[in-house]
Amino acid sequence: MSTLEDLRLEARLSIVELSRKARVDMKTIRRALDGERVQKLKAYAIVDAISEELHRPLKLEEIEGLHYT
């Protein structure tokens, strides 16, 4: 199981790029990367952006340390 940070790095996305692609504030990206809770809708947007870059489907439940409400 990979962490959000592992996947972000694998996709070669900076925090700024991920924020732009996911259309989510950088503070929210940082909170998600730090293991803090984020809104479920924002978590989906982050994971979808990474998934698109990696050209493979990802599920929220498969990401270690990603917490959402």
PyMOL commands that place a pseudoatom at each C-alpha (Angstrom):
pseudoatom trace, name=CA, resn=MET, resi=1, chain=A, elem=C, hetatm=0, pos=[0.000, 0.000, 0.000]
pseudoatom trace, name=CA, resn=SER, resi=2, chain=A, elem=C, hetatm=0, pos=[1.403, 3.404, -0.996]
pseudoatom trace, name=CA, resn=THR, resi=3, chain=A, elem=C, hetatm=0, pos=[1.084, 6.712, 0.797]
pseudoatom trace, name=CA, resn=LEU, resi=4, chain=A, elem=C, hetatm=0, pos=[-0.234, 9.827, -0.884]
pseudoatom trace, name=CA, resn=GLU, resi=5, chain=A, elem=C, hetatm=0, pos=[3.309, 11.234, -0.836]
pseudoatom trace, name=CA, resn=ASP, resi=6, chain=A, elem=C, hetatm=0, pos=[4.665, 8.091, -2.539]
pseudoatom trace, name=CA, resn=LEU, resi=7, chain=A, elem=C, hetatm=0, pos=[2.057, 8.409, -5.276]
pseudoatom trace, name=CA, resn=ARG, resi=8, chain=A, elem=C, hetatm=0, pos=[2.630, 12.154, -5.690]
pseudoatom trace, name=CA, resn=LEU, resi=9, chain=A, elem=C, hetatm=0, pos=[6.348, 11.563, -6.159]
pseudoatom trace, name=CA, resn=GLU, resi=10, chain=A, elem=C, hetatm=0, pos=[5.748, 8.633, -8.518]
pseudoatom trace, name=CA, resn=ALA, resi=11, chain=A, elem=C, hetatm=0, pos=[3.538, 10.935, -10.607]
pseudoatom trace, name=CA, resn=ARG, resi=12, chain=A, elem=C, hetatm=0, pos=[6.339, 13.550, -10.499]
pseudoatom trace, name=CA, resn=LEU, resi=13, chain=A, elem=C, hetatm=0, pos=[3.973, 16.241, -9.296]
pseudoatom trace, name=CA, resn=SER, resi=14, chain=A, elem=C, hetatm=0, pos=[5.021, 19.109, -7.071]
pseudoatom trace, name=CA, resn=ILE, resi=15, chain=A, elem=C, hetatm=0, pos=[2.561, 20.199, -4.397]
pseudoatom trace, name=CA, resn=VAL, resi=16, chain=A, elem=C, hetatm=0, pos=[1.786, 23.269, -6.509]
pseudoatom trace, name=CA, resn=GLU, resi=17, chain=A, elem=C, hetatm=0, pos=[1.132, 21.157, -9.625]
pseudoatom trace, name=CA, resn=LEU, resi=18, chain=A, elem=C, hetatm=0, pos=[-1.041, 18.709, -7.706]
pseudoatom trace, name=CA, resn=SER, resi=19, chain=A, elem=C, hetatm=0, pos=[-2.995, 21.576, -6.204]
pseudoatom trace, name=CA, resn=ARG, resi=20, chain=A, elem=C, hetatm=0, pos=[-3.617, 23.040, -9.647]
pseudoatom trace, name=CA, resn=LYS, resi=21, chain=A, elem=C, hetatm=0, pos=[-4.553, 19.728, -11.283]
pseudoatom trace, name=CA, resn=ALA, resi=22, chain=A, elem=C, hetatm=0, pos=[-6.869, 18.729, -8.425]
pseudoatom trace, name=CA, resn=ARG, resi=23, chain=A, elem=C, hetatm=0, pos=[-8.275, 22.264, -8.099]
pseudoatom trace, name=CA, resn=VAL, resi=24, chain=A, elem=C, hetatm=0, pos=[-7.698, 22.029, -4.361]
pseudoatom trace, name=CA, resn=ASP, resi=25, chain=A, elem=C, hetatm=0, pos=[-5.966, 24.609, -2.159]
pseudoatom trace, name=CA, resn=MET, resi=26, chain=A, elem=C, hetatm=0, pos=[-2.299, 23.897, -1.390]
pseudoatom trace, name=CA, resn=LYS, resi=27, chain=A, elem=C, hetatm=0, pos=[-3.054, 23.936, 2.344]
pseudoatom trace, name=CA, resn=THR, resi=28, chain=A, elem=C, hetatm=0, pos=[-5.498, 21.071, 1.819]
pseudoatom trace, name=CA, resn=ILE, resi=29, chain=A, elem=C, hetatm=0, pos=[-2.896, 19.134, -0.183]
pseudoatom trace, name=CA, resn=ARG, resi=30, chain=A, elem=C, hetatm=0, pos=[-0.366, 19.613, 2.610]
pseudoatom trace, name=CA, resn=ARG, resi=31, chain=A, elem=C, hetatm=0, pos=[-2.891, 18.529, 5.254]
pseudoatom trace, name=CA, resn=ALA, resi=32, chain=A, elem=C, hetatm=0, pos=[-3.685, 15.375, 3.263]
pseudoatom trace, name=CA, resn=LEU, resi=33, chain=A, elem=C, hetatm=0, pos=[0.029, 14.632, 2.813]
pseudoatom trace, name=CA, resn=ASP, resi=34, chain=A, elem=C, hetatm=0, pos=[0.565, 15.118, 6.565]
pseudoatom trace, name=CA, resn=GLY, resi=35, chain=A, elem=C, hetatm=0, pos=[-2.159, 12.577, 7.372]
pseudoatom trace, name=CA, resn=GLU, resi=36, chain=A, elem=C, hetatm=0, pos=[-4.690, 15.122, 8.604]
pseudoatom trace, name=CA, resn=ARG, resi=37, chain=A, elem=C, hetatm=0, pos=[-8.378, 14.787, 7.742]
pseudoatom trace, name=CA, resn=VAL, resi=38, chain=A, elem=C, hetatm=0, pos=[-9.655, 16.450, 4.585]
pseudoatom trace, name=CA, resn=GLN, resi=39, chain=A, elem=C, hetatm=0, pos=[-13.134, 16.564, 3.077]
pseudoatom trace, name=CA, resn=LYS, resi=40, chain=A, elem=C, hetatm=0, pos=[-13.980, 13.408, 1.141]
pseudoatom trace, name=CA, resn=LEU, resi=41, chain=A, elem=C, hetatm=0, pos=[-14.719, 15.400, -2.025]
pseudoatom trace, name=CA, resn=LYS, resi=42, chain=A, elem=C, hetatm=0, pos=[-11.272, 17.019, -1.849]
pseudoatom trace, name=CA, resn=ALA, resi=43, chain=A, elem=C, hetatm=0, pos=[-9.624, 13.637, -1.220]
pseudoatom trace, name=CA, resn=TYR, resi=44, chain=A, elem=C, hetatm=0, pos=[-11.323, 12.303, -4.366]
pseudoatom trace, name=CA, resn=ALA, resi=45, chain=A, elem=C, hetatm=0, pos=[-10.086, 15.297, -6.374]
pseudoatom trace, name=CA, resn=ILE, resi=46, chain=A, elem=C, hetatm=0, pos=[-6.503, 14.793, -5.167]
pseudoatom trace, name=CA, resn=VAL, resi=47, chain=A, elem=C, hetatm=0, pos=[-6.515, 11.071, -5.866]
pseudoatom trace, name=CA, resn=ASP, resi=48, chain=A, elem=C, hetatm=0, pos=[-8.162, 11.556, -9.271]
pseudoatom trace, name=CA, resn=ALA, resi=49, chain=A, elem=C, hetatm=0, pos=[-5.462, 14.059, -10.286]
pseudoatom trace, name=CA, resn=ILE, resi=50, chain=A, elem=C, hetatm=0, pos=[-2.689, 11.644, -9.302]
pseudoatom trace, name=CA, resn=SER, resi=51, chain=A, elem=C, hetatm=0, pos=[-4.502, 8.754, -10.971]
pseudoatom trace, name=CA, resn=GLU, resi=52, chain=A, elem=C, hetatm=0, pos=[-4.722, 10.714, -14.203]
pseudoatom trace, name=CA, resn=GLU, resi=53, chain=A, elem=C, hetatm=0, pos=[-0.982, 11.430, -14.149]
pseudoatom trace, name=CA, resn=LEU, resi=54, chain=A, elem=C, hetatm=0, pos=[-0.127, 7.784, -13.448]
pseudoatom trace, name=CA, resn=HIS, resi=55, chain=A, elem=C, hetatm=0, pos=[-2.575, 6.505, -16.077]
pseudoatom trace, name=CA, resn=ARG, resi=56, chain=A, elem=C, hetatm=0, pos=[-4.039, 3.976, -13.674]
pseudoatom trace, name=CA, resn=PRO, resi=57, chain=A, elem=C, hetatm=0, pos=[-7.056, 3.908, -11.392]
pseudoatom trace, name=CA, resn=LEU, resi=58, chain=A, elem=C, hetatm=0, pos=[-6.585, 4.569, -7.684]
pseudoatom trace, name=CA, resn=LYS, resi=59, chain=A, elem=C, hetatm=0, pos=[-9.090, 4.191, -4.855]
pseudoatom trace, name=CA, resn=LEU, resi=60, chain=A, elem=C, hetatm=0, pos=[-9.180, 6.232, -1.658]
pseudoatom trace, name=CA, resn=GLU, resi=61, chain=A, elem=C, hetatm=0, pos=[-9.168, 3.041, 0.414]
pseudoatom trace, name=CA, resn=GLU, resi=62, chain=A, elem=C, hetatm=0, pos=[-5.902, 1.890, -1.188]
pseudoatom trace, name=CA, resn=ILE, resi=63, chain=A, elem=C, hetatm=0, pos=[-3.899, 4.888, 0.006]
pseudoatom trace, name=CA, resn=GLU, resi=64, chain=A, elem=C, hetatm=0, pos=[-2.142, 4.463, 3.309]
pseudoatom trace, name=CA, resn=GLY, resi=65, chain=A, elem=C, hetatm=0, pos=[-2.585, 7.346, 5.745]
pseudoatom trace, name=CA, resn=LEU, resi=66, chain=A, elem=C, hetatm=0, pos=[-5.213, 9.241, 3.719]
pseudoatom trace, name=CA, resn=HIS, resi=67, chain=A, elem=C, hetatm=0, pos=[-7.899, 10.389, 6.139]
pseudoatom trace, name=CA, resn=TYR, resi=68, chain=A, elem=C, hetatm=0, pos=[-11.145, 12.027, 5.092]
pseudoatom trace, name=CA, resn=THR, resi=69, chain=A, elem=C, hetatm=0, pos=[-14.587, 12.818, 6.443]
for i in range(1, 69): cmd.bond("trace and resi %d" % i, "trace and resi %d" % (i + 1))
show_as sticks, trace
zoom trace
